Amino acid sequence: MQGYLDAPDWSTIPAPADDGGARHLPGSRVPSVPLPATDGATVDLSALPGRAVVYAYPRTSAPSGANVDGWDAIPGARGCTPQSCAFRDHSAELKALGVRHLFGLSTQDTAFQREAAERLRLPFALLSDERLDLARAMRLPTFEAGGMVLLKRLTLVLRDGAVEHAFYPVFPPDRSAADVAAWLSGEGRPAR
């Protein structure tokens, strides 16, 4: 497994509990909510043909590394950069498994996300739900920290604008892309 510079010892970070916050998502239609992307496009996830993977994360920290006080004590908060880097490193594998569209999603503004996408050399766009339009419309799980409403970490596999599968909670974050790849290859799916 690839190591990431700011990946902590996950055994020292509190893991998030499954609070049922994503239970309603599989099988639901994605509402039409255009979102700005770091590549300058506007993306409507409901209109994307084929399979898409969208990983939601709370927030990437500034290059200085400064973050919200007590961030590491919030279950599931730490790990946005390792998660993004894992999706970067698995993007070709995901494409080979039929993923036509790959996006990261947070409530941070596009300018902040653009810096992170460039710094981390992401080969896919990050989407901004700064006004929480998608989060509210889909009832995505959120939490508050430092006066901000942030998305809880989850990964959605979409097919033709519908939620095919939801990974939630996601922990540790740097394993998220490999978990999605295993599910897509059939290794993570129950036998039918």
Secondary structure, DSSP 8 states (H G I E B T S, - for coil): ----TT---GGGS------STTTT-TT-B-----EEBTTS-EE-GGG--SEEEEEE-S----TT----TTGGGSTTTS-HHHHHHHHHHHHHHHHHTTEEEEEEEESS-HHHHHHHHHHTT-SSEEEE-TT-HHHHHHT--EEEETTEEEE--EEEEEETTEEEEEE-S--SGGGHHHHHHHHHTTTTS---
